[in-house]
Amino acid sequence: MSIDLNEDAAIRRVTEQLKTSYSDRRTPEEIEAAVAEARESFSALPIRTHVPVLVERKARRILSEHAR
């Protein structure tokens, strides 16, 4: 399955936004890992339009659940 370049750009924006939002609670590496985990969970979806939004929501849940 091919990942759209627009999706890659959107995921990069999501990652940067999360780094800003969670900068006082999470390392950049933790945020990147949460985004990667979230994105992987949606890798089999055939329609990719809303994947960046879904990734952001799931990554936020991951980061909040594992609060320090």
C-alpha positions in Angstrom: 0.0 0.0 0.0 1.4 3.4 -1.0 1.5 6.2 1.5 0.6 9.6 0.1 3.3 12.3 0.3 0.5 14.6 1.6 -0.1 12.2 4.4 3.6 12.2 5.3 3.6 16.0 5.4 0.5 16.0 7.6 2.0 13.5 10.0 5.2 15.7 10.2 2.9 18.7 11.1 1.1 16.6 13.7 4.4 15.5 15.2 5.6 19.1 15.4 2.3 20.2 17.0 2.5 17.5 19.6 6.1 18.4 20.4 5.0 21.9 21.1 2.0 20.8 23.1 3.8 18.2 25.2 7.3 19.9 25.4 7.0 20.3 29.2 6.0 16.6 29.7 7.5 14.5 27.0 10.8 14.2 25.2 10.8 14.5 21.4 11.7 10.8 21.2 8.6 9.8 23.2 6.4 11.9 21.0 7.9 10.5 17.8 7.4 7.0 19.2 3.8 7.7 20.1 3.1 9.0 16.6 4.8 6.0 15.0 2.8 3.6 17.2 -0.4 5.4 16.3 0.4 5.5 12.6 1.2 1.9 12.5 -2.1 1.0 14.0 -3.8 2.6 11.0 -1.4 1.2 8.3 -4.0 -1.3 6.9 -6.7 1.3 6.3 -7.4 1.5 2.5 -8.7 5.0 2.7 -6.0 7.3 4.0 -7.8 10.7 4.0 -8.4 10.9 7.8 -5.3 9.0 8.9 -3.4 12.1 10.2 -6.3 13.1 12.4 -6.7 9.6 13.7 -3.0 9.4 14.4 -3.0 12.7 16.3 -5.9 11.6 18.5 -4.4 8.2 19.2 -0.9 9.7 19.9 -2.5 12.2 22.3 -4.2 9.3 24.1 -0.9 7.4 24.3 1.0 10.4 25.6 -1.7 11.1 28.2 -2.1 7.5 29.3 1.6 7.2 30.0 1.8 10.4 32.0 4.8 10.9 34.2 
